[in-house]
């Protein structure tokens, strides 16, 4: 399949008349990935339904995989496929390269170039779990951290530890809030996303918040994608 890549524009055009609208973000995490093969997650519509079409025909197990995902797709369609491909790759016995990574592609809206973010170390808790439950269930592991949880709801509102925060003020709020409440411990920030949010909402926020990371502050490598109706009744504020 022949691919025409247009830098600075959020589309990948294909000879088979399919396209992927890439996420846009304001910074580049990685600018170059060598020895790679592509995975495409297209958005299609069937009547009033949005469906996902996954194409990984040209992937080679020993290379880095670049996931080109349409930004309009909801997380409830994207994440199960990403998990499935992660597991398939990890379970491969032959032709395995331990150094090979998985990357999301996106467009740097400032530099007008294609960019990449590795997600090899990211794992997904999908559907019926929330980070605050996870922290409570794993007290021993988290005793040396000061944990915070950020929740991105499907109505585009945001909360931090149950406190409402204006979306455009989230970065500055987290920077000040974690510094004030960190109690001298290492800071671990958990991200939670309603599954009805788009992939655009997810990846652009992750790239944005990664700028908070430093020696004593980390975005937790487990990302929680939840279905609100399937969360246990905890009588807590999300």
C-alpha positions in Angstrom: 0.0 0.0 0.0 1.5 3.3 -1.0 1.4 6.0 1.6 1.7 9.8 1.0 2.7 11.6 4.1 1.9 15.3 4.3 3.9 17.0 7.1 2.3 19.9 8.9 -1.2 18.7 8.0 -3.2 16.3 10.2 -3.9 13.8 7.5 -2.3 10.7 6.2 -3.5 9.9 2.7 -3.6 6.4 1.2 -4.0 5.1 -2.3 -7.0 3.0 -1.1 -8.8 6.3 -0.4 -8.7 5.9 3.4 -7.3 8.6 5.7 -6.3 9.1 9.2 -6.7 12.5 11.0 -3.8 12.7 13.4 -3.9 14.3 16.9 -2.3 17.7 17.1 -0.2 18.7 20.1 2.0 21.7 20.9 5.3 19.9 21.4 7.5 17.1 20.0 8.3 14.2 22.3 10.3 12.3 19.7 11.0 13.6 16.2 12.6 10.5 14.6 11.8 6.8 14.8 14.0 4.5 12.7 13.4 0.9 11.7 9.7 1.1 12.0 6.5 -0.4 10.6 3.0 1.0 10.6 -0.3 0.2 12.3 -3.4 2.1 11.2 -6.6 2.6 13.1 -9.1 4.1 10.7 -12.5 5.6 11.6 -15.5 4.4 9.6 -19.2 5.0 9.9 -21.9 2.5 9.3 -25.3 4.3 9.5 -25.2 6.2 12.8 -22.5 4.0 14.3 -18.8 4.7 14.4 -16.6 1.7 13.8 -12.9 1.1 13.8 -10.9 -0.6 11.1 -7.4 -1.9 12.1 -4.8 -2.5 9.5 -1.4 -4.0 10.7 -0.6 -6.0 7.5 2.8 -4.4 7.1 4.0 -4.7 10.7 7.3 -6.6 11.4 7.7 -7.9 14.9 11.4 -6.9 15.3 10.8 -3.2 14.3 9.4 -0.2 16.2 5.6 0.0 15.6 4.1 3.4 14.8 0.3 3.5 15.6 -1.4 6.0 13.3 -4.8 6.5 15.0 -7.6 8.7 13.8 -8.1 11.3 16.5 -11.9 11.2 16.1 -12.2 7.6 17.3 -13.6 7.2 20.9 -11.3 5.5 23.5 -13.8 2.7 23.9 -12.9 1.6 20.4 -9.2 2.5 20.4 -8.0 1.1 23.7 -9.2 -2.5 23.4 -7.4 -2.7 20.0 -4.3 -1.1 21.4 -4.3 -3.6 24.4 -4.9 -6.5 22.0 -1.9 -5.5 19.8 0.3 -4.9 22.9 -0.5 -8.3 24.2 0.0 -9.9 20.8 3.4 -8.3 20.5 4.5 -9.2 24.0 3.3 -12.8 23.6 5.3 -13.4 20.4 8.1 -15.9 20.8 9.7 -15.8 17.4 11.3 -12.7 15.8 11.1 -10.7 19.0 13.2 -7.6 19.6 13.2 -6.5 23.3 14.4 -3.0 22.3 11.6 -2.4 19.9 9.0 0.1 21.0 5.4 1.2 20.3 4.8 4.8 19.3 1.7 7.0 18.8 2.1 9.4 15.9 0.8 12.9 16.0 1.3 16.3 14.4 3.4 19.0 16.2 1.1 22.0 15.7 4.0 24.5 16.4 6.7 22.9 14.3 4.3 21.7 11.7 6.0 18.3 11.6 5.2 14.7 12.4 6.1 13.6 15.9 6.0 10.5 18.0 5.4 9.4 21.6 6.5 6.0 22.9 4.0 4.1 24.9 5.9 0.9 25.4 5.9 1.4 29.2 2.2 2.4 29.3 -0.4 -0.2 30.4 -4.1 0.3 30.3 -6.7 -0.5 32.9 -9.9 -0.5 30.8 -13.6 -0.3 31.5 -14.3 -0.8 35.2 -11.4 0.6 37.2 -10.4 4.0 38.5 -7.0 5.0 39.8 -8.2 6.0 43.3 -9.5 2.4 43.8 -6.2 1.0 42.6 -4.2 3.2 45.0 -6.4 2.1 47.9 -5.9 -1.6 47.0 -2.1 -1.3 46.7 -1.2 0.7 49.8 2.2 -0.9 50.3 3.4 0.1 46.8 2.1 3.7 47.2 3.3 4.4 50.7 6.5 6.1 49.4 4.5 8.3 46.9 2.2 11.2 47.2 -0.5 10.3 44.7 -2.9 12.5 42.8 -5.6 11.5 40.3 -6.8 13.6 37.4 -10.1 12.8 35.8 -11.1 13.8 32.3 -14.9 13.4 32.0 -16.8 12.9 28.8 -18.4 16.4 29.2 -14.9 17.8 28.9 -14.8 18.9 32.6 -11.8 18.0 34.7 -11.2 17.3 38.3 -8.0 16.7 40.4 -8.6 14.5 43.5 -12.3 15.3 43.1 -11.7 19.1 43.0 -13.1 20.9 39.9 -10.5 22.5 37.8 -10.8 24.7 34.6 -9.5 22.6 31.8 -7.2 25.4 30.5 -5.8 25.9 34.0 -5.0 22.3 34.7 -1.3 22.4 34.0 -0.6 25.3 36.3 -3.0 24.0 38.9 -1.3 20.6 39.0 2.2 22.2 39.2 1.2 24.3 42.2 -1.1 21.7 43.8 1.5 18.9 43.7 4.3 21.2 45.0 2.1 22.3 47.9 0.6 18.9 48.8 3.6 16.7 48.0 4.8 16.4 51.6 8.3 15.9 50.4 7.5 12.5 48.8 7.9 11.5 45.2 4.8 12.5 43.2 2.8 10.1 41.1 0.0 11.5 39.0 -2.6 9.1 37.7 -4.7 9.9 34.6 -8.3 8.7 34.2 -10.3 9.2 31.0 -14.0 8.5 30.3 -14.1 5.9 27.5 -16.5 8.1 25.5 -13.7 10.8 25.0 -11.9 10.8 21.7 -8.4 9.7 21.1 -7.6 13.3 20.5 -8.6 14.2 24.0 -6.5 11.4 25.4 -3.2 11.8 23.5 -3.1 15.6 23.5 -3.6 15.7 27.3 -0.9 13.0 27.9 1.6 14.9 25.8 0.8 18.1 27.5 1.0 16.8 31.0 4.3 14.9 30.4 5.9 18.4 30.7 5.2 18.2 34.4 7.6 15.3 34.8 10.9 15.8 36.6 13.1 13.8 39.0 10.5 13.7 41.7 7.3 13.9 39.7 6.0 11.2 37.3 2.9 10.5 35.3 1.9 7.0 36.3 2.5 4.4 33.6 -0.9 2.9 34.1 -3.7 4.9 32.4 -7.3 4.3 33.4 -9.9 4.3 30.7 -13.3 3.8 32.4 -17.0 3.3 31.8 -18.8 5.3 34.4 -21.7 2.8 34.6 -19.3 0.0 35.3 -17.4 1.6 38.1 -18.2 0.2 41.6 -20.4 2.4 43.8 -17.7 4.0 46.0 -19.7 7.0 47.2 -16.7 9.1 46.1 -16.3 12.2 43.9 -14.8 11.5 40.5 
